[in-house]
Amino acid sequence: MKPFRYLLFAVVLLTSCAETKYVPDGSYLLDDVKVVVDGKHKDKNISAATMRSYVRQQGNVKWFSLVKLPLGLYSLSGRDSTRWYNRLLRTLGEPPVLFDSLQANRTVGELQQMLNNYGYMDSRVELWTRAKGRKKSAIYKVYPGESYRIGRLDYVINDPHIKEELRLDDPRNWGLKPGSQFSVDELDKERKRITQQLNDIGYYRFHKDFISYEADTLGGGRNVNLKLILGLNRTAADSDTLHTRYRIRRVDFVSGDKNDSVLHLRRKVLTESTYIRENAYYSGSDLQNTYNHFGRLGAVKYTNIQFREQPDTALLDCRIQLQTNKPSTVSFQPEGTNTAGDLGAAATLTYQNRNLFRGAENLTIELRGAYEAIEGLEGYSNQDFVEYSLETRLKFPRFIMPFVNAETRRRINATSEVSLLYDMQDRPEFHRRLWSAAWRYRWALPGNRYQYQLDLIDINYVLMPWISETFKTLYLDDVSSRNAILRYNYQNLFITKTGFGLTYNNGKTALKTNIETAGNIFNLASGLTGASKNAEGQYMVFNVAYAQYVKADIDLTRVFQLDYSNQLVFHLGLGIAYPYGNSTQLPFEKRYFSGGANSLRGWAVRSIGPGRYKGRDGRIDFINQTGDMKLDLNAEYRTHLFWKLDGALFVDAGNIWTLRDYPGQPDGQFSLRNLPSQIAANYGLGFRFNFDYFIVRFDLGMKAVNPAFDEDEHYPLLHPRFSRDFAFHFAVGLPF
């Protein structure tokens, strides 16, 4: 570790010394920018973090808010631009940001204006600069003072029809309230609110410029007497013209393709996707919802909606122009695989039809094949891994459900999906077959950040037609090494589940929850009919045992934006599953595992836990190192480095546990008393290439606390060993 620290110190020293190399004489490098707010204010709009976004000139990018390495790289370049290495250093680096007094003074003015807009009329902003050598820091000192409040408030509506429609005689229908903080933003929000209300009840040509304010501060004190005035239509020929309320006369659908006048969508699909109705009043919200609904249809490429006024009437003709995508596509995707050193290849052939029944139904058929050369398995047949799978998914862009009327289907953005899957795997140890069928719904309300998913039915049938005698002898039949979890997952099994999920995302906080249960209907029917049981005491369906369990997961992510190039992200992942009734163990597919690119990055996938369990047999530890409960705690500091490259410093903690004491997983059962000693932790460094449409990620993790070991090995943070404690991960996308 010492050579690494010496190298880091040398790089920082070298880049720091060269920072002002390209700063012209008489100019200063903008070294630091700060916004300091005097006093404590509860108003979040005048916090230092919020006001920093108004600063017109930011300094050079700092890696992890500490080191200006991109500037250092640029400064290390020579002045001869014909040499490739100089051009490379300048491309990867960042030129110096020079202090600009004009931009600084403009920032002072904009901060002052922002404070006035939020009601801080007596505020002031001062610019302080501090020079050191050829560097200069800029400090914006903000003195907000006390904010003004709305005193007397009047709504003056000159159009009696609008006054009656909005019922603005009643102060309970006002968006502004006497005594609230005076804010230009709030005044503008009220103009927009009234405008949207009027647009939604037929006032097609009404806009917020018809609404104005009169403010009076002459009464003394810190109150602003305010008058909102909704004027008449002064743009018309008659200056006293009232505002016109429009109805829709007709709605027409036309093709957007010049070479095709025929729309390849059924009339019913068009009308259900259209919120604009004939003989109804014009509505701006209905217009936006129509755009949103057609935008969800995979068969539609683009939508253009136009309105045409009929002369001397208050009627509008609506013309909806649609251009559809090519209905069918075929794609081929090859890939390479490497499982514990066994090399292989796979390929997927995908057929997609976006308009199967002329209702924007999306049919996807995927055929996948994989091959992997397996070496070093003694006592097994000389057979490589082969897999073939065929999956079909049919997605409807609406609810396909009885007792749901057309109006509900039209108002909710929903999809219904049915899927079928067959997967065949042949290995030297066993052959495995999987049949799966599912019916699920996904939906969201317009303008709502919540999304919902209902897995109405998901049936999986796992068949093990052949298991090698060697595998049976070593792991399934030998009493001395018998593993209940292993045996349970190498027998024929029915899994019939129902689940519900909810997600929420506002750009800063993301929440994902899911709960599912399986086997309850079968168990009720088995008990009522007196169905037979197998030797393990499990009820059978078609001579196959079925799984019974309940499982719940929660995933929470919070992002704190520190400045324009740095952010801090926290993540919590918690899951718990409990087998009961017809099951004493969870199916392998439903058990939790830890380690890997999206969990504890100091460990390889499925190489830690449960609890203090330590792997004993590398051939079956992928089964043993699973559990009924999982906890993930992650913190990540993300920063922009240069070009398309971002960096991250991260700390991960957590583990998995079993809820029961399984003989094959000693020290794996969850216990509050032993929880502190069973939490694993790691730290690391990550690099991400951000190509906008996707992110390629490399994470390098080092173990800090390893619960599987005692004494010195329990705290590799204090006694690091690279060969034992390092893990490298490659992934696509962010970890959370």
ChimeraX attribute file (.defattr): number of C-alpha atoms within 10 A of each C-alpha:
attribute: neighborCount
match mode: 1-to-1
recipient: residues
	/A:1	8
	/A:2	7
	/A:3	8
	/A:4	9
	/A:5	10
	/A:6	10
	/A:7	11
	/A:8	12
	/A:9	11
	/A:10	12
	/A:11	14
	/A:12	15
	/A:13	12
	/A:14	16
	/A:15	20
	/A:16	16
	/A:17	12
	/A:18	16
	/A:19	24
	/A:20	20
	/A:21	14
	/A:22	17
	/A:23	17
	/A:24	11
	/A:25	7
	/A:26	6
	/A:27	14
	/A:28	21
	/A:29	24
	/A:30	21
	/A:31	22
	/A:32	16
	/A:33	16
	/A:34	16
	/A:35	20
	/A:36	16
	/A:37	18
	/A:38	13
	/A:39	9
	/A:40	9
	/A:41	13
	/A:42	7
	/A:43	9
	/A:44	10
	/A:45	13
	/A:46	20
	/A:47	17
	/A:48	17
	/A:49	17
	/A:50	12
	/A:51	20
	/A:52	21
	/A:53	14
	/A:54	15
	/A:55	18
	/A:56	15
	/A:57	20
	/A:58	19
	/A:59	17
	/A:60	20
	/A:61	24
	/A:62	17
	/A:63	20
	/A:64	18
	/A:65	15
	/A:66	9
	/A:67	15
	/A:68	23
	/A:69	23
	/A:70	27
	/A:71	27
	/A:72	27
	/A:73	23
	/A:74	25
	/A:75	27
	/A:76	20
	/A:77	21
	/A:78	14
	/A:79	11
	/A:80	10
	/A:81	12
	/A:82	9
	/A:83	11
	/A:84	10
	/A:85	13
	/A:86	18
	/A:87	17
	/A:88	14
	/A:89	19
	/A:90	21
	/A:91	16
	/A:92	16
	/A:93	23
	/A:94	21
	/A:95	17
	/A:96	24
	/A:97	17
	/A:98	21
	/A:99	21
	/A:100	14
	/A:101	13
	/A:102	9
	/A:103	13
	/A:104	20
	/A:105	14
	/A:106	15
	/A:107	20
	/A:108	21
	/A:109	15
	/A:110	17
	/A:111	24
	/A:112	21
	/A:113	17
	/A:114	19
	/A:115	26
	/A:116	20
	/A:117	16
	/A:118	20
	/A:119	24
	/A:120	24
	/A:121	18
	/A:122	14
	/A:123	17
	/A:124	18
	/A:125	20
	/A:126	15
	/A:127	15
	/A:128	12
	/A:129	14
	/A:130	11
	/A:131	13
	/A:132	10
	/A:133	8
	/A:134	17
	/A:135	18
	/A:136	19
	/A:137	18
	/A:138	22
	/A:139	17
	/A:140	23
	/A:141	18
	/A:142	24
	/A:143	18
	/A:144	23
	/A:145	16
	/A:146	13
	/A:147	19
	/A:148	22
	/A:149	20
	/A:150	21
	/A:151	21
	/A:152	15
	/A:153	18
	/A:154	19
	/A:155	18
	/A:156	17
	/A:157	19
	/A:158	15
	/A:159	16
	/A:160	9
	/A:161	14
	/A:162	18
	/A:163	15
	/A:164	11
	/A:165	11
	/A:166	16
	/A:167	13
	/A:168	17
	/A:169	14
	/A:170	9
	/A:171	14
	/A:172	10
	/A:173	11
	/A:174	17
	/A:175	14
	/A:176	21
	/A:177	16
	/A:178	17
	/A:179	14
	/A:180	13
	/A:181	19
	/A:182	27
	/A:183	20
	/A:184	15
	/A:185	13
	/A:186	16
	/A:187	17
	/A:188	14
	/A:189	15
	/A:190	18
	/A:191	21
	/A:192	16
	/A:193	15
	/A:194	19
	/A:195	21
	/A:196	18
	/A:197	16
	/A:198	22
	/A:199	22
	/A:200	17
	/A:201	20
	/A:202	20
	/A:203	23
	/A:204	22
	/A:205	13
	/A:206	18
	/A:207	15
	/A:208	16
	/A:209	11
	/A:210	16
	/A:211	20
	/A:212	15
	/A:213	15
	/A:214	11
	/A:215	13
	/A:216	13
	/A:217	14
	/A:218	10
	/A:219	10
	/A:220	8
	/A:221	10
	/A:222	18
	/A:223	21
	/A:224	24
	/A:225	19
	/A:226	20
	/A:227	16
	/A:228	19
	/A:229	16
	/A:230	21
	/A:231	18
	/A:232	18
	/A:233	19
	/A:234	13
	/A:235	10
	/A:236	11
	/A:237	8
	/A:238	10
	/A:239	10
	/A:240	14
	/A:241	14
	/A:242	17
	/A:243	19
	/A:244	15
	/A:245	19
	/A:246	22
	/A:247	23
	/A:248	22
	/A:249	19
	/A:250	15
	/A:251	17
	/A:252	10
	/A:253	16
	/A:254	15
	/A:255	17
	/A:256	19
	/A:257	13
	/A:258	7
	/A:259	7
	/A:260	11
	/A:261	10
	/A:262	11
	/A:263	18
	/A:264	20
	/A:265	18
	/A:266	12
	/A:267	13
	/A:268	10
	/A:269	16
	/A:270	17
	/A:271	15
	/A:272	18
	/A:273	24
	/A:274	21
	/A:275	20
	/A:276	22
	/A:277	17
	/A:278	15
	/A:279	14
	/A:280	14
	/A:281	21
	/A:282	27
	/A:283	24
	/A:284	19
	/A:285	17
	/A:286	16
	/A:287	16
	/A:288	14
	/A:289	21
	/A:290	22
	/A:291	19
	/A:292	16
	/A:293	21
	/A:294	22
	/A:295	15
	/A:296	16
	/A:297	22
	/A:298	19
	/A:299	26
	/A:300	20
	/A:301	15
	/A:302	15
	/A:303	17
	/A:304	12
	/A:305	15
	/A:306	11
	/A:307	15
	/A:308	12
	/A:309	15
	/A:310	11
	/A:311	8
	/A:312	6
	/A:313	10
	/A:314	17
	/A:315	20
	/A:316	23
	/A:317	16
	/A:318	21
	/A:319	16
	/A:320	19
	/A:321	17
	/A:322	22
	/A:323	19
	/A:324	21
	/A:325	15
	/A:326	13
	/A:327	17
	/A:328	15
	/A:329	11
	/A:330	12
	/A:331	10
	/A:332	12
	/A:333	10
	/A:334	12
	/A:335	10
	/A:336	12
	/A:337	14
	/A:338	11
	/A:339	10
	/A:340	7
	/A:341	10
	/A:342	14
	/A:343	14
	/A:344	18
	/A:345	14
	/A:346	17
	/A:347	16
	/A:348	17
	/A:349	15
	/A:350	17
	/A:351	15
	/A:352	19
	/A:353	20
	/A:354	25
	/A:355	23
	/A:356	18
	/A:357	14
	/A:358	15
	/A:359	21
	/A:360	26
	/A:361	22
	/A:362	22
	/A:363	21
	/A:364	19
	/A:365	19
	/A:366	18
	/A:367	17
	/A:368	19
	/A:369	17
	/A:370	19
	/A:371	19
	/A:372	20
	/A:373	15
	/A:374	18
	/A:375	12
	/A:376	8
	/A:377	12
	/A:378	8
	/A:379	12
	/A:380	15
	/A:381	12
	/A:382	12
	/A:383	15
	/A:384	15
	/A:385	18
	/A:386	18
	/A:387	18
	/A:388	18
	/A:389	18
	/A:390	17
	/A:391	18
	/A:392	18
	/A:393	18
	/A:394	19
	/A:395	20
	/A:396	22
	/A:397	24
	/A:398	27
	/A:399	21
	/A:400	15
	/A:401	10
	/A:402	6
	/A:403	6
	/A:404	10
	/A:405	10
	/A:406	11
	/A:407	10
	/A:408	12
	/A:409	18
	/A:410	20
	/A:411	18
	/A:412	15
	/A:413	21
	/A:414	22
	/A:415	20
	/A:416	20
	/A:417	21
	/A:418	17
	/A:419	18
	/A:420	18
	/A:421	17
	/A:422	17
	/A:423	18
	/A:424	16
	/A:425	17
	/A:426	17
	/A:427	20
	/A:428	19
	/A:429	18
	/A:430	18
	/A:431	19
	/A:432	19
	/A:433	19
	/A:434	17
	/A:435	18
	/A:436	17
	/A:437	18
	/A:438	19
	/A:439	19
	/A:440	20
	/A:441	21
	/A:442	20
	/A:443	19
	/A:444	18
	/A:445	13
	/A:446	15
	/A:447	7
	/A:448	10
	/A:449	13
	/A:450	16
	/A:451	17
	/A:452	18
	/A:453	19
	/A:454	19
	/A:455	17
	/A:456	13
	/A:457	15
	/A:458	19
	/A:459	16
	/A:460	19
	/A:461	17
	/A:462	19
	/A:463	18
	/A:464	16
	/A:465	11
	/A:466	14
	/A:467	16
	/A:468	15
	/A:469	14
	/A:470	15
	/A:471	15
	/A:472	16
	/A:473	13
	/A:474	13
	/A:475	17
	/A:476	18
	/A:477	14
	/A:478	11
	/A:479	10
	/A:480	8
	/A:481	13
	/A:482	17
	/A:483	19
	/A:484	16
	/A:485	20
	/A:486	19
	/A:487	13
	/A:488	17
	/A:489	17
	/A:490	20
	/A:491	15
	/A:492	18
	/A:493	22
	/A:494	22
	/A:495	19
	/A:496	22
	/A:497	22
	/A:498	20
	/A:499	19
	/A:500	18
	/A:501	18
	/A:502	18
	/A:503	18
	/A:504	16
	/A:505	16
	/A:506	10
	/A:507	9
	/A:508	11
	/A:509	15
	/A:510	17
	/A:511	17
	/A:512	18
	/A:513	18
	/A:514	18
	/A:515	18
	/A:516	17
	/A:517	20
	/A:518	23
	/A:519	21
	/A:520	20
	/A:521	11
	/A:522	18
	/A:523	21
	/A:524	11
	/A:525	11
	/A:526	16
	/A:527	11
	/A:528	9
	/A:529	9
	/A:530	10
	/A:531	13
	/A:532	13
	/A:533	16
	/A:534	11
	/A:535	6
	/A:536	9
	/A:537	11
	/A:538	19
	/A:539	23
	/A:540	19
	/A:541	16
	/A:542	7
	/A:543	12
	/A:544	18
	/A:545	21
	/A:546	25
	/A:547	27
	/A:548	26
	/A:549	23
	/A:550	19
	/A:551	20
	/A:552	18
	/A:553	17
	/A:554	17
	/A:555	17
	/A:556	19
	/A:557	18
	/A:558	18
	/A:559	16
	/A:560	13
	/A:561	14
	/A:562	14
	/A:563	14
	/A:564	12
	/A:565	16
	/A:566	21
	/A:567	18
	/A:568	17
	/A:569	18
	/A:570	18
	/A:571	20
	/A:572	18
	/A:573	19
	/A:574	17
	/A:575	20
	/A:576	21
	/A:577	24
	/A:578	20
	/A:579	20
	/A:580	15
	/A:581	13
	/A:582	21
	/A:583	20
	/A:584	18
	/A:585	26
	/A:586	24
	/A:587	21
	/A:588	17
	/A:589	8
	/A:590	14
	/A:591	22
	/A:592	23
	/A:593	25
	/A:594	26
	/A:595	22
	/A:596	23
	/A:597	24
	/A:598	18
	/A:599	23
	/A:600	29
	/A:601	31
	/A:602	32
	/A:603	26
	/A:604	18
	/A:605	19
	/A:606	18
	/A:607	21
	/A:608	29
	/A:609	32
	/A:610	32
	/A:611	29
	/A:612	26
	/A:613	21
	/A:614	20
	/A:615	18
	/A:616	9
	/A:617	9
	/A:618	10
	/A:619	9
	/A:620	12
	/A:621	17
	/A:622	16
	/A:623	17
	/A:624	28
	/A:625	26
	/A:626	29
	/A:627	30
	/A:628	25
	/A:629	24
	/A:630	23
	/A:631	18
	/A:632	23
	/A:633	18
	/A:634	24
	/A:635	18
	/A:636	23
	/A:637	21
	/A:638	24
	/A:639	25
	/A:640	22
	/A:641	24
	/A:642	17
	/A:643	13
	/A:644	13
	/A:645	17
	/A:646	20
	/A:647	23
	/A:648	22
	/A:649	19
	/A:650	22
	/A:651	22
	/A:652	24
	/A:653	21
	/A:654	24
	/A:655	27
	/A:656	31
	/A:657	29
	/A:658	28
	/A:659	17
	/A:660	16
	/A:661	13
	/A:662	17
	/A:663	13
	/A:664	15
	/A:665	26
	/A:666	15
	/A:667	21
	/A:668	27
	/A:669	22
	/A:670	21
	/A:671	14
	/A:672	7
	/A:673	8
	/A:674	13
	/A:675	13
	/A:676	10
	/A:677	14
	/A:678	26
	/A:679	20
	/A:680	27
	/A:681	26
	/A:682	24
	/A:683	22
	/A:684	21
	/A:685	17
	/A:686	20
	/A:687	20
	/A:688	24
	/A:689	17
	/A:690	16
	/A:691	10
	/A:692	7
	/A:693	6
	/A:694	11
	/A:695	17
	/A:696	15
	/A:697	21
	/A:698	19
	/A:699	24
	/A:700	19
	/A:701	27
	/A:702	25
	/A:703	27
	/A:704	24
	/A:705	23
	/A:706	25
	/A:707	23
	/A:708	20
	/A:709	14
	/A:710	10
	/A:711	7
	/A:712	12
	/A:713	19
	/A:714	18
	/A:715	18
	/A:716	21
	/A:717	18
	/A:718	11
	/A:719	12
	/A:720	17
	/A:721	14
	/A:722	12
	/A:723	7
	/A:724	12
	/A:725	20
	/A:726	18
	/A:727	22
	/A:728	17
	/A:729	18
	/A:730	15
	/A:731	15
	/A:732	13
	/A:733	15
	/A:734	12
	/A:735	15
	/A:736	17
